[in-house]
Amino acid sequence: MAPEAMTTEPRKDTEDLAPAVNRELAGLDALELTVRSRRNPIARLWSAAWPVLAAVGIALALWQLVVLSGWKESWVLPGPADVLPELWNSVTSGSFWGAVGLTMQRAVIGFAVSVLVGTVLGLAVSRFGVLRRAFGSLITGLQTMPSIAWFPLAILLFQLSESAILFVVVLGAAPSIANGLIAGVDYLPPILLRAGKVMGLRGLSQYRHLILPASLPAFVAGLKQGWAFAWRSLMAGELLVQIGTTSSVGRLLSDSRELSDTAAMISVMLVILVIGIVIDQLFGLADRTLRNRWGLNAAD
Amino acid sequence: MTPAPDSVAAAGTGSRHTGRGLRLDGVSKAFGSGATALLALDNVSLNVAPGEFVCLLGASGCGKSTLLNLVADLDRPSAGAIDVGGARVALMFQEPALFPWLTVTGNIELALRMRGVPRQERRQRAAQLLASVHLGGFERRRPHQLSGGMRQRVALARALALTVDDADASRGTVLLMDEPFGALDAMTRDLLHDEIERIWRERDLTVLFVTHNVREAVRLGDRVVLLSSRPGRVVEEFPVTLDRPRRIDSTEVATLSAAITDRLREEVSRHGA
């Protein structure tokens, strides 16, 4: 008898029981489901935005106070009143966006290669005990190594080229991504593994349907950290490795320093900061969405 | 310690049932080896007739979960033989162990997929299975959006999905349950007792149900098998001949439970000596 062909008709001796059970179950289900009130989206946006705006305001005010105190000459430390118009001039010029474009292109390529390398590395290390014993602590060690320390070697190996920058970006980001994946596989709840085995998940199907999806939150956390390392390494790289006449964000920073144009220099720093924050927020959003869907949030 | 009497199960209940039931023959399981080996199960023999509902009862350390793992083929016995008679075996745990990245229907569909059900049929079959545990309309929810009792019913539907066999419908189905209602509140548990009893009858399942709750065992089982602890051995069997449906708070259930509890306590107190 195929189970799905089962009739839902109860047998005689449970017949009088079934409707009452159904009602009771439905009642319990209704009582136990949490009712969540939805907040107005504008109110939600505002509650997220005002602390950020306040923090920016306070930072600008402190900066202005330091400038007003006369601690440094205004050409050494210009105030927001000098820097912000400079920033506006930059972002409205085409050459600025060309520089940002090149930097972002490097960031995207570097990060993509890091994801690839980190994922393959993480999978291999989490899968094979001997690889873990061999490379596990090395990966963590690489993660703590300041990426700028790689540049002398990178420049020797690749000269002043895109490859030198890519090399260091990947070395900076891939270990974090690999570690995230390894942590995800390691902390896979044993009960899910058991449930998977009962279902017949083995080998490749176990990876595809259980291990990889289960390690997703830790993987995303690793991506987020990997991005931070990639961005730092890239900025160090663009300051040290300048290729021909190409213009990048790092190049803008180093050029403005050489011209002693402090206002332009600080405005580039602000750009670096903002790009870093925006991308980090995107990872944060992915992380939160994932946690909400899985019910991993404490508030849920 | 007296040697455990080999349990010989009640005879089959007729030919209307599919499958050949479940037979454990002198099954032992030791973990580790040499002097430090831990004997979890010692020479356990048990027959479960097709369509029978058997409750395994025992205190901590009686190797209940080990026994179910062996029957589910998640682990191999150190000695003895296990024969499920070609039946499909599904195992349900105390935790629902649903995959949080899948919806309710996704969890069921994955089980169906692993059983080789074609893609276009999975959605509909999952809906049928969910309806059979009274969860129609909750397909698109995520496990964390459901209550504990509802999650456990999804887990039951998933276990049932694993027993789908289109090629050979005459193969029986053995459902192993490892304290499946242990983490639920009493009211939900009572309702799920009614549910599992109904599904057991409708689907003609052979059930091996592990619990440490004596009344639950008497409420559900055709037979209650008492296991000793460290190592697990079959101590005694209690046939339950009370009419169904039973109530867990009825006098008859309470009386038999008291007798079994006395025997269980006797067994446990031997470990304190």
Interface residues (C-beta under 8 A of the other chain):
Chain A: M1 A2 P3 E4 M6 T7 T8 P10 R11 D13 T14 L17 A18 V21 N22 E24 L25 A26 L28 D29 E32 L33 T34 P189 I191 L192 R194 A195 K197 V198 M199 G200 L201 S205 H209 L210 P213 A214 L216 R293 W294 G295 L296 D300
Chain B: T18 A72 L74 A90 L91 F93 E95 A97 L98 F99 P100 W101 L102 L110 A111 M114 R115 R125 Q128 L129 A131 S132 H134 R142 P143 H144 Q145 L146 S147 G148 G149 M150 R158 A159 L160 L162 T163 V164 D165 D166 A169 T173 M187 T188 L191 D194 E195 E197 R198 R201 E202 R203 D204 R244 P245
